Amino acid sequence: MPRLIAASAPSNAYGRAVRALILNAAGELALVDDQPDPIPSAAEALIHVKRAGICDTDLQLVRGYAGFAGVLGHEFVGVVDQADPELAGQRVVADINIGCGACPRCSHGDGHHCPDRTTLGIRSRPGCFADRVAIPRRNLVRVPDSVDDDLAVFAEPVAAALHVLDELDPRAAGERIDVLGDGKLGLLISLALAASGRQVRTIGHHRAKLELAAAAGVAATALEHELAASDQRSSAVVVEATGHPSGLARALWLARPRGLVILKTTSAAPIPVDLSAIVVNELRVVGSRCGDMHRAVDLLAQQRLDPRPMIAATMALAQAPAALEHAGQRGVLKVLLRM
Amino acid sequence: MPRLIAASAPSNAYGRAVRALILNAAGELALVDDQPDPIPSAAEALIHVKRAGICDTDLQLVRGYAGFAGVLGHEFVGVVDQADPELAGQRVVADINIGCGACPRCSHGDGHHCPDRTTLGIRSRPGCFADRVAIPRRNLVRVPDSVDDDLAVFAEPVAAALHVLDELDPRAAGERIDVLGDGKLGLLISLALAASGRQVRTIGHHRAKLELAAAAGVAATALEHELAASDQRSSAVVVEATGHPSGLARALWLARPRGLVILKTTSAAPIPVDLSAIVVNELRVVGSRCGDMHRAVDLLAQQRLDPRPMIAATMALAQAPAALEHAGQRGVLKVLLRM
């Protein structure tokens, strides 16, 4: 990890040092102010981060998920450095997966599954909880002026939310999607799918959060009510977005025979699963990770989706450790960092 | 359970008693010889069972899976009673799922997932490890003379094996299917898919069984070799048919990103699963249960599939408890009962 946490190294050719939130190999978080400025390669742009969002995955990484160490963070909006030969001054978000560009996966346009990919702040690449970050130009997506920073910072999780659409049977576009979970992941998926014209129902157990979904025009129902009222499996599509080990079992219980369960929760620990429920009811359980950033930016630009009511706090990068702690509190929705 | 295990009740209007292998609610197996003869309803036929097959599901039921009590058995070939007004003397096999015929599922032709279905020897209906069994006529499939009893008794598991085809992307018909498991389930799936023209590889660790697959023209490879040789996920399709709790983890390990894992193993106990492997690699995990009996009988009649080398023993119904014990021994393939 010398490139990532050599906090005592001299600043680089750009002559500057940056502040960054570092997760070290011992699982300790530290804000440093002498991280060497990233040096973009010829294919990369240097981005000045303006806003970054804290995601449950960041909290999982701190708990040891995926074995990552380095600069955390993968949700951001920023501005390309003025010295950039191609994109100087552009406001951008980014696809966080960086494929090798040469393997069969990449050749087929699927860098998200390149075996040698890096992923911003998650896998072998410094993240965006820093003043500046270097990212390949081909991963950048320009943000229209109509989409402000507080909206644009949601582009990455909105892309992941909309990726649910890629798993749905196009012949069943009118079918209701049940989103299990009213945390930041579940709510954003609910809002994004509803903004895309889908019939959505959020199932959770936090009244204030369900009201937030309802205010965005999404049907919302209490989990307790659903578990008590249903005497048979009835959901055609369940998105498991609880972030909780019990989520899958509940999703399997809600799904009707031959139904679809889309898994969004990642977690460090193996979870006991009743496989016979999957076999006997012939359920389809599909994992879903990152999505198309262009689709997300387009939806945000259409003013049909506004997740800003989910922002619980915006804190300075200097307060990043406290911001992560706040984001991990029960019931707290989106916490943003401003640089 | 009075209808099923009232072993001391007088024989019924047919004036006969039948022998049957009973699993009682305490999980005890007993062969009785005074079970009341089944009385077919107007929609049912009375079948004289000729051969029955012991399946891993039967062994699981004895261990408490699905909470079944009653006459065991769901794989059979038999002859319709001579007194039957429609089908007298026909040699038949049967779809083992009996839907209510009235619910929305049944109305859409999906009695396999009728919430009120019964399933022969598995769910609320006496099975075929008995001299005679009553089954709805609409569930029966006639067996051509060219298919002998030892072949026909495989129709039900062959139908389940071929049901794997229903989950495959028709655009990828040339893609290899990796079948994980060389027990009776895995081997039969391998043989049936190969007989259907698919490229199949059986992955197991029993040399004699892998040789049996190879003799049927299926590529076979040792699990140890596969685990050692592969340094990356490469299977487009993995059928998990190990019958073992470790099977799913191995299947998830073998599957390439966006790959398909078809689950065939049912088991009584929840199994720890690394859900993040499913999410990060965006795998599809699909449960697969029973299949189309007509398709199975057609394949058997075409003489392209001969699972008879899998028969380890054929034992008299009177020896049924010993036969189940034999079938549960390590390495024993198909054990048949003859009536």
Contacts between the chains, C-beta under 8 A, distances in Angstrom:
chain1	res1	chain2	res2	distance
A	65	B	276	7.1
A	66	B	276	7.8
A	105	B	257	7.2
A	110	B	257	7.6
A	110	B	258	7.6
A	112	B	282	8.0
A	113	B	257	3.5
A	113	B	258	6.5
A	113	B	281	7.1
A	113	B	282	7.2
A	115	B	232	5.4
A	115	B	233	8.0
A	232	B	115	5.4
A	233	B	115	8.0
A	248	B	275	6.5
A	257	B	105	7.2
A	257	B	110	7.6
A	257	B	112	8.0
A	257	B	113	3.5
A	258	B	110	7.6
A	258	B	113	6.5
A	263	B	275	6.1
A	263	B	278	5.7
A	263	B	279	5.2
A	264	B	279	6.8
A	265	B	275	6.7
A	265	B	279	7.0
A	266	B	275	7.2
A	266	B	276	4.4
A	266	B	279	5.0
A	266	B	280	6.7
A	267	B	275	6.2
A	267	B	276	6.0
A	268	B	276	7.3
A	270	B	272	3.9
A	270	B	273	5.9
A	270	B	274	4.9
A	270	B	275	7.7
A	271	B	272	6.6
A	271	B	273	6.0
A	271	B	275	5.7
A	272	B	270	3.9
A	272	B	271	6.6
A	272	B	272	5.3
A	272	B	273	7.6
A	273	B	270	5.9
A	273	B	271	6.0
A	273	B	272	7.5
A	273	B	273	4.5
A	273	B	275	7.8
A	274	B	270	4.9
A	275	B	248	6.5
A	275	B	263	6.1
A	275	B	265	6.7
A	275	B	266	7.2
A	275	B	267	6.2
A	275	B	270	7.7
A	275	B	271	5.7
A	275	B	273	7.8
A	275	B	287	7.8
A	276	B	65	7.1
A	276	B	66	7.7
A	276	B	266	4.4
A	276	B	267	6.0
A	276	B	268	7.4
A	277	B	287	8.0
A	278	B	263	5.7
A	278	B	285	6.9
A	278	B	286	7.9
A	278	B	287	3.9
A	279	B	263	5.2
A	279	B	264	6.9
A	279	B	265	7.1
A	279	B	266	5.0
A	279	B	287	4.0
A	279	B	288	6.8
A	279	B	289	5.8
A	280	B	266	6.7
A	280	B	287	7.0
A	280	B	289	6.0
A	281	B	113	7.1
A	281	B	287	6.5
A	282	B	112	7.9
A	282	B	113	7.2
A	282	B	286	7.2
A	282	B	287	4.7
A	282	B	288	6.2
A	282	B	289	5.7
A	283	B	286	7.5
A	283	B	287	5.3
A	284	B	284	6.5
A	284	B	285	7.5
A	284	B	286	4.9
A	284	B	287	7.8
A	285	B	278	6.9
A	285	B	284	7.5
A	285	B	285	4.4
A	285	B	286	7.5
A	286	B	278	7.9
A	286	B	282	7.2
A	286	B	283	7.5
A	286	B	284	4.9
A	286	B	285	7.5
A	287	B	275	7.8
A	287	B	277	8.0
A	287	B	278	3.9
A	287	B	279	4.0
A	287	B	280	7.0
A	287	B	281	6.5
A	287	B	282	4.7
A	287	B	283	5.3
A	287	B	284	7.8
A	288	B	279	6.8
A	288	B	282	6.2
A	289	B	279	5.8
A	289	B	280	6.0
A	289	B	282	5.7
